[in-house]
Amino acid sequence: MTALAEEVAPVVADKPVSEPGSDLDEVLWQAWKAMDLPEGYRAEIIEGAIEVSPTGRRRHGVLVNRLRRALDAHLARSGYAAHQDVNLVHNRKSWIPDLFVAPLDLDEIPDEEGLGVDAAGVKLVVEVTSPGYRNLQRDRARKHREYARAGIPVYVIVDGFDGFDGFDGFDDFDDEGAVVVLTSPDPKKARYTDEHRVPYGSDAIIPEGPAKGFAVGRAIVAS
């Protein structure tokens, strides 16, 4: 694959979401497995489409790595760790979150085909937003729904960009950004029923799971 744009969807459904076990799911799954991407790109199956996106910018990497180091320190001796660059697999869908918390030994939660880990064993996912309408929509809306469908208990969005119309619950961020902690997933409705949002500089506290009590605060999000 060459000359990729910032994000493309090579295979797209007529409807935005397919039913688990549908023919479309299988077509997307086989196409995703066969993809050979150039270095610096990743492919995910999100709501009836294969989405290709580039590696994050410097600021994105700074925040992700600060979070990982802090999470690993918080999780020490818990049997859990923060992981990166691994496929989360659920019902013929595949996602690569910026970070996720799962058992220290990921061999404890393999997916059926050995391509990643079973999302059912993941306790928390983190996405750090990148600029661009589709990038923001992916983390705030599409991945929000996908992670909720998978029943992942906690979804954290580190969002340094102003809100925009059309995304209920994610408008009117202050100019400095916000951290959103989503809990209580409802897989049938594809949404998290509890949301806690705090502006940059205040502590966003993880309320449950192995990372309970961990704070995403000023030390992590500061420029």
C-alpha positions as CSV (number, residue, x, y, z in Angstrom):
1,M,0.0,0.0,0.0
2,T,1.5,3.4,-1.0
3,A,0.7,7.1,-0.9
4,L,-1.6,6.8,2.2
5,A,-3.5,9.8,3.4
6,E,-3.6,10.6,7.1
7,E,-6.4,8.2,7.5
8,V,-8.3,6.0,5.0
9,A,-10.9,3.3,5.1
10,P,-10.1,0.8,2.3
11,V,-13.2,-1.4,3.0
12,V,-16.4,0.3,4.1
13,A,-19.8,-1.1,4.9
14,D,-23.1,0.1,3.5
15,K,-24.2,0.5,7.1
16,P,-21.8,1.9,9.7
17,V,-22.0,-1.1,12.1
18,S,-22.2,-4.8,11.1
19,E,-23.8,-7.5,13.2
20,P,-21.4,-9.9,15.0
21,G,-20.7,-12.9,12.8
22,S,-21.9,-11.3,9.6
23,D,-20.4,-11.9,6.2
24,L,-19.0,-8.3,6.3
25,D,-17.2,-9.1,9.5
26,E,-15.5,-12.0,7.9
27,V,-14.6,-10.1,4.7
28,L,-13.0,-7.3,6.8
29,W,-11.2,-9.7,9.1
30,Q,-9.6,-11.6,6.2
31,A,-8.7,-8.3,4.4
32,W,-7.2,-6.9,7.6
33,K,-5.1,-10.0,8.2
34,A,-3.7,-9.8,4.6
35,M,-2.7,-6.1,4.8
36,D,1.0,-5.3,4.5
37,L,1.4,-1.7,5.6
38,P,4.5,0.5,5.4
39,E,6.4,1.3,8.6
40,G,4.7,4.0,10.6
41,Y,1.1,3.0,9.9
42,R,-1.4,0.8,11.6
43,A,-4.8,-0.7,10.6
44,E,-7.8,-1.2,12.8
45,I,-11.3,-2.6,12.1
46,I,-13.7,0.0,13.5
47,E,-17.5,-0.1,13.0
48,G,-17.6,-1.8,9.6
49,A,-14.5,-0.3,8.1
50,I,-10.7,-0.9,8.0
51,E,-9.1,2.4,9.1
52,V,-5.4,3.1,8.4
53,S,-3.8,5.8,10.4
54,P,-0.2,7.0,10.9
55,T,2.0,7.0,14.0
56,G,1.2,9.9,16.3
57,R,3.1,13.1,16.4
58,R,5.8,14.0,19.0
59,R,3.4,15.6,21.4
60,H,1.2,12.5,21.2
61,G,4.1,10.3,21.9
62,V,5.2,12.4,24.9
63,L,1.8,12.1,26.6
64,V,1.5,8.4,25.8
65,N,4.9,7.6,27.2
66,R,4.4,9.7,30.3
67,L,1.1,7.8,31.0
68,R,2.8,4.5,30.5
69,R,5.6,5.1,32.9
70,A,3.2,6.5,35.5
71,L,0.8,3.6,35.1
72,D,3.5,1.0,35.4
73,A,4.7,2.6,38.6
74,H,1.1,2.6,40.0
75,L,0.6,-1.1,38.9
76,A,3.8,-2.4,40.3
77,R,3.4,-5.8,42.0
78,S,-0.3,-5.9,41.0
79,G,0.1,-8.5,38.3
80,Y,-1.0,-5.9,35.7
81,A,0.9,-3.6,33.4
82,A,0.4,-0.9,30.8
83,H,0.9,-2.2,27.2
84,Q,1.3,-0.6,23.7
85,D,1.3,-1.6,20.1
86,V,-0.8,-4.7,20.5
87,N,-4.1,-5.7,18.7
88,L,-7.1,-5.9,20.9
89,V,-9.5,-8.4,19.3
90,H,-13.2,-8.8,19.8
91,N,-15.8,-10.4,17.5
92,R,-13.7,-10.0,14.3
93,K,-12.9,-6.4,15.2
94,S,-9.3,-5.2,16.0
95,W,-8.1,-2.1,17.7
96,I,-4.8,-0.7,18.7
97,P,-5.3,1.7,21.6
98,D,-2.5,4.1,22.6
99,L,-2.3,2.2,25.9
100,F,-4.2,-0.5,27.7
101,V,-4.0,-2.2,31.1
102,A,-4.0,-6.0,31.1
103,P,-2.2,-8.9,32.9
104,L,1.6,-8.4,33.0
105,D,1.9,-11.6,30.9
106,L,-0.3,-11.1,27.8
107,D,-0.1,-14.8,27.0
108,E,-2.8,-15.2,29.7
109,I,-5.3,-13.5,27.4
110,P,-4.6,-14.6,23.8
111,D,-7.2,-14.2,21.0
112,E,-8.2,-17.3,19.1
113,E,-5.9,-16.8,16.2
114,G,-2.9,-15.5,18.1
115,L,-3.0,-12.1,16.4
116,G,-3.3,-10.1,19.6
117,V,-5.1,-10.3,22.9
118,D,-8.7,-10.9,23.8
119,A,-10.4,-7.6,24.7
120,A,-12.4,-9.4,27.4
121,G,-9.2,-9.6,29.5
122,V,-8.4,-5.8,29.2
123,K,-9.3,-3.7,32.2
124,L,-8.7,-0.2,30.8
125,V,-7.9,1.5,27.5
126,V,-6.4,5.0,26.9
127,E,-6.6,7.1,23.7
128,V,-4.7,10.4,23.3
129,T,-6.4,12.4,20.7
130,S,-4.7,13.7,17.5
131,P,-5.7,16.8,15.5
132,G,-8.1,16.4,12.6
133,Y,-11.8,15.8,12.4
134,R,-11.7,12.1,11.6
135,N,-9.1,11.5,14.3
136,L,-11.2,13.2,17.0
137,Q,-14.3,11.5,15.8
138,R,-12.6,8.1,16.0
139,D,-11.5,8.4,19.6
140,R,-14.5,10.4,20.9
141,A,-17.3,8.5,19.1
142,R,-16.4,5.4,17.1
143,K,-13.9,3.9,19.5
144,H,-16.1,5.0,22.4
145,R,-18.9,2.7,21.0
146,E,-16.5,-0.1,20.1
147,Y,-14.9,-0.3,23.5
148,A,-18.3,-0.2,25.2
149,R,-19.5,-3.0,23.0
150,A,-16.5,-5.1,24.1
151,G,-17.4,-4.4,27.7
152,I,-14.0,-2.9,28.5
153,P,-14.6,-1.5,32.0
154,V,-12.7,1.9,31.8
155,Y,-12.0,4.1,28.8
156,V,-9.8,7.2,29.3
157,I,-9.6,9.9,26.6
158,V,-6.8,12.5,27.0
159,D,-8.2,15.2,24.7
160,G,-6.2,18.3,24.1
161,F,-8.5,19.8,21.4
162,D,-11.5,22.0,21.6
163,G,-14.9,20.3,21.2
164,F,-17.0,20.6,18.0
165,D,-20.7,20.3,17.2
166,G,-22.2,16.9,16.7
167,F,-20.8,14.8,19.5
168,D,-23.0,14.7,22.5
169,G,-21.1,14.8,25.7
170,F,-17.9,16.0,24.1
171,D,-18.6,19.6,23.2
172,D,-17.4,22.8,25.0
173,F,-14.0,21.6,26.2
174,D,-12.0,24.4,27.7
175,D,-9.2,25.7,25.5
176,E,-6.5,23.8,27.4
177,G,-8.1,20.3,26.9
178,A,-9.7,17.8,29.2
179,V,-9.4,14.2,30.4
180,V,-12.5,12.1,30.2
181,V,-12.9,8.9,32.3
182,L,-15.7,6.7,31.0
183,T,-17.0,3.7,33.0
184,S,-20.0,1.3,33.3
185,P,-20.1,0.1,29.7
186,D,-23.5,-1.0,28.2
187,P,-22.5,-3.3,25.4
188,K,-26.0,-3.5,24.0
189,K,-26.4,0.3,23.7
190,A,-22.7,0.7,22.7
191,R,-22.1,3.4,25.3
192,Y,-20.5,4.1,28.7
193,T,-23.2,5.2,31.1
194,D,-20.9,7.1,33.5
195,E,-18.6,10.0,32.5
196,H,-16.3,12.1,34.5
197,R,-14.5,14.9,32.7
198,V,-11.9,17.3,34.2
199,P,-9.9,20.1,32.6
200,Y,-6.2,19.8,32.2
201,G,-4.4,20.6,35.4
202,S,-6.9,18.8,37.6
203,D,-6.6,15.2,38.6
204,A,-8.8,12.7,36.7
205,I,-9.0,9.7,39.0
206,I,-9.5,6.1,37.8
207,P,-12.3,4.8,40.0
208,E,-12.0,1.0,39.6
209,G,-9.9,-1.9,38.4
210,P,-6.2,-2.5,38.8
211,A,-5.5,1.2,38.1
212,K,-7.9,2.4,40.8
213,G,-6.7,5.6,42.3
214,F,-4.4,6.5,39.5
215,A,-4.5,10.2,38.6
216,V,-4.1,11.7,35.2
217,G,-3.0,15.1,36.3
218,R,-0.8,18.1,35.6
219,A,2.5,16.2,35.6
220,I,1.3,14.1,32.7
221,V,-0.5,16.6,30.5
222,A,1.7,19.6,31.0
223,S,3.3,21.1,27.9
